[in-house]
Amino acid sequence: MKKIITLLLIVICASLAAGSYGALHDMITYRISPEYYTYYKFIEFGLTESYDQKVSNPLLFAAASGFLATWWIGGIIGLIIGGLVLAFSDSTNKQIIIISSINTAIIFAASSCCGLIGWLWGIYLSGADEALYIHDVLLQADEVKCMTMVSYIHSFGYIGSAIGFVIAIMKTVTLKKE
């Protein structure tokens, strides 16, 4: 019974950690491109009904979009990683929580590193001086460049999370063999 409660604790903590990471991540990337959120993310998560809806605290909305985008995947990752760690029948609850926390840190580190690479890649690729129409609004070339950077940061971050998840699983399986 204690291990089930430990697993539930891991899932809840992983969900909160992922949601917090997403909130912070989106607050940072909002500073790079408010347009990315105004024309895409706020609408996607139902925080606004249209791109021209004014919000009193856009950073709070960015944090909300980041939390909503990530909390649930943190729960799934926590369930899988926590379940694998629970496969250690001789592990104490304290060891299970420590191993799961290390695995979570690996995933966050991989996501952050890949997000940084995505930012650099976005800088490299966003050299075009072209304007773009989104929702019948003409965005200037510099706004398009910033949206491109944020898009790459997000995409590379997802790739990094997947890489970190695979590393965490391999690390857990390796520990089981030892």
Backbone torsions as a table, in degrees:
resi	resn	phi	psi	omega
1	MET	NA	-39.0	-179.8
2	LYS	-62.4	-36.1	-179.2
3	LYS	-69.9	-33.1	176.3
4	ILE	-65.7	-43.9	177.6
5	ILE	-63.8	-39.4	177.2
6	THR	-62.4	-43.1	178.0
7	LEU	-61.9	-44.3	178.2
8	LEU	-60.4	-41.5	177.4
9	LEU	-62.5	-41.8	178.2
10	ILE	-62.6	-43.8	-179.8
11	VAL	-63.2	-44.9	179.5
12	ILE	-64.0	-46.3	-179.6
13	CYS	-65.2	-40.0	178.3
14	ALA	-65.1	-38.6	177.1
15	SER	-63.6	-46.0	179.7
16	LEU	-66.7	-39.6	179.1
17	ALA	-65.2	-45.2	179.6
18	ALA	-64.8	-42.5	178.3
19	GLY	-62.8	-40.9	178.0
20	SER	-66.2	-41.9	176.1
21	TYR	-59.2	-46.9	179.8
22	GLY	-62.3	-40.1	179.4
23	ALA	-63.7	-47.6	179.4
24	LEU	-64.4	-44.1	179.4
25	HIS	-57.0	-46.9	-177.7
26	ASP	-73.7	-27.8	173.9
27	MET	-66.4	-38.2	178.3
28	ILE	-69.1	-47.7	-177.2
29	THR	-71.8	-23.0	173.2
30	TYR	-61.2	-37.8	179.2
31	ARG	-63.7	-28.3	178.2
32	ILE	-78.0	-43.7	-177.2
33	SER	-145.4	90.3	174.6
34	PRO	-60.0	-30.3	-178.7
35	GLU	-63.0	-36.2	179.0
36	TYR	-56.1	-38.8	-178.7
37	TYR	-82.8	-43.6	-178.4
38	THR	-60.9	-43.5	-175.1
39	TYR	-93.4	-8.0	-174.9
40	TYR	-136.6	-67.1	-169.3
41	LYS	-67.1	-44.2	-178.4
42	PHE	-60.5	-40.0	179.1
43	ILE	-70.5	-44.0	-178.9
44	GLU	-54.8	-40.9	-177.2
45	PHE	-95.7	10.7	175.9
46	GLY	70.4	21.0	179.6
47	LEU	-80.1	-28.1	172.5
48	THR	-135.1	159.7	179.9
49	GLU	-92.2	-23.1	180.0
50	SER	-151.3	163.7	-177.6
51	TYR	-65.1	-25.4	-176.2
52	ASP	-94.9	6.1	176.4
53	GLN	-73.3	124.4	179.7
54	LYS	-79.7	141.1	176.8
55	VAL	-121.7	144.9	-175.8
56	SER	-75.6	-32.4	-178.8
57	ASN	-135.3	84.4	-175.2
58	PRO	-63.4	-29.2	177.0
59	LEU	-65.9	-35.1	176.0
60	LEU	-66.3	-39.4	176.9
61	PHE	-65.7	-38.8	177.1
62	ALA	-63.7	-43.4	177.6
63	ALA	-61.3	-41.7	179.1
64	ALA	-63.6	-42.6	179.6
65	SER	-64.7	-38.3	177.9
66	GLY	-66.1	-42.5	178.6
67	PHE	-63.4	-47.0	-178.9
68	LEU	-63.1	-30.3	-178.4
69	ALA	-77.6	-19.9	-169.3
70	THR	-123.0	-23.0	-172.6
71	TRP	-59.0	-41.1	-174.4
72	TRP	-69.8	-36.9	178.8
73	ILE	-69.6	-31.9	174.6
74	GLY	-61.6	-39.0	177.0
75	GLY	-63.9	-42.4	178.5
76	ILE	-64.8	-45.4	178.5
77	ILE	-62.4	-43.4	178.4
78	GLY	-60.6	-40.0	179.2
79	LEU	-65.1	-44.6	-178.6
80	ILE	-70.0	-51.4	-179.0
81	ILE	-63.9	-46.4	178.9
82	GLY	-61.4	-40.2	177.6
83	GLY	-63.6	-40.8	177.4
84	LEU	-64.5	-42.4	-180.0
85	VAL	-65.7	-36.2	178.1
86	LEU	-64.2	-19.6	178.1
87	ALA	-62.1	-16.9	174.5
88	PHE	-78.1	96.3	-176.3
89	SER	-65.2	-23.1	-179.0
90	ASP	-95.9	2.7	179.7
91	SER	-78.7	141.1	174.7
92	THR	-81.7	163.8	177.9
93	ASN	-59.1	-38.2	179.3
94	LYS	-62.8	-44.0	178.3
95	GLN	-63.4	-39.7	-179.8
96	ILE	-62.4	-44.5	179.8
97	ILE	-66.6	-41.2	178.9
98	ILE	-63.6	-47.5	-179.7
99	ILE	-63.0	-43.0	178.6
100	SER	-64.1	-38.2	178.1
101	SER	-65.6	-41.3	177.4
102	ILE	-63.0	-43.3	178.5
103	ASN	-62.2	-40.1	177.6
104	THR	-63.4	-42.1	178.1
105	ALA	-62.7	-38.4	177.6
106	ILE	-61.0	-44.7	-179.6
107	ILE	-64.2	-45.3	179.3
108	PHE	-64.0	-40.5	179.7
109	ALA	-64.3	-44.7	179.5
110	ALA	-63.7	-41.7	178.7
111	SER	-63.4	-44.1	-179.5
112	SER	-65.2	-44.2	179.5
113	CYS	-63.1	-44.7	179.4
114	CYS	-68.1	-34.9	175.1
115	GLY	-61.6	-39.3	176.2
116	LEU	-63.9	-42.0	176.2
117	ILE	-62.1	-40.4	177.1
118	GLY	-61.3	-39.4	177.5
119	TRP	-62.2	-46.5	178.8
120	LEU	-63.8	-40.2	177.4
121	TRP	-63.9	-40.8	177.9
122	GLY	-63.6	-38.4	175.8
123	ILE	-63.1	-43.5	-178.9
124	TYR	-63.7	-42.3	-174.6
125	LEU	-87.7	-13.3	-174.1
126	SER	-92.2	36.9	-178.7
127	GLY	-83.0	-10.4	-177.4
128	ALA	-67.4	137.2	178.4
129	ASP	-102.0	63.3	-178.7
130	GLU	-122.8	140.3	173.9
131	ALA	-83.5	167.1	-176.2
132	LEU	-147.6	140.4	174.7
133	TYR	-92.9	126.4	172.4
134	ILE	-130.6	125.0	-178.3
135	HIS	53.3	43.4	179.6
136	ASP	62.3	19.5	176.9
137	VAL	-114.7	130.9	178.8
138	LEU	-83.5	115.6	175.7
139	LEU	-93.1	138.6	179.4
140	GLN	-72.9	161.5	-175.9
141	ALA	-57.0	-39.8	-179.4
142	ASP	-67.7	-33.8	176.0
143	GLU	-66.9	-39.7	178.2
144	VAL	-64.6	-41.1	177.8
145	LYS	-59.7	-44.9	-179.3
146	CYS	-66.8	-39.9	176.5
147	MET	-61.7	-39.1	178.4
148	THR	-63.0	-44.3	178.8
149	MET	-59.6	-47.6	-178.5
150	VAL	-64.7	-38.1	177.0
151	SER	-60.3	-43.8	177.8
152	TYR	-68.4	-37.7	176.6
153	ILE	-58.1	-47.0	-179.9
154	HIS	-64.4	-48.3	-177.2
155	SER	-62.1	-46.2	179.4
156	PHE	-67.2	-33.4	176.2
157	GLY	-62.6	-39.9	176.6
158	TYR	-63.4	-42.4	177.6
159	ILE	-61.5	-43.5	178.4
160	GLY	-61.8	-38.7	177.6
161	SER	-62.7	-41.7	178.6
162	ALA	-64.4	-42.9	178.2
163	ILE	-62.7	-46.5	178.6
164	GLY	-61.1	-38.2	178.5
165	PHE	-62.9	-44.1	178.4
166	VAL	-63.7	-43.4	178.3
167	ILE	-61.1	-43.6	-179.6
168	ALA	-63.3	-40.9	178.0
169	ILE	-64.4	-46.1	-180.0
170	MET	-61.5	-41.0	179.1
171	LYS	-63.2	-42.4	-179.9
172	THR	-66.2	-43.9	178.6
173	VAL	-64.5	-38.3	178.3
174	THR	-63.7	-41.5	178.2
175	LEU	-61.9	-36.2	-179.5
176	LYS	-65.5	-36.6	-179.3
177	LYS	-70.2	-29.0	180.0
178	GLU	-77.6	NA	NA
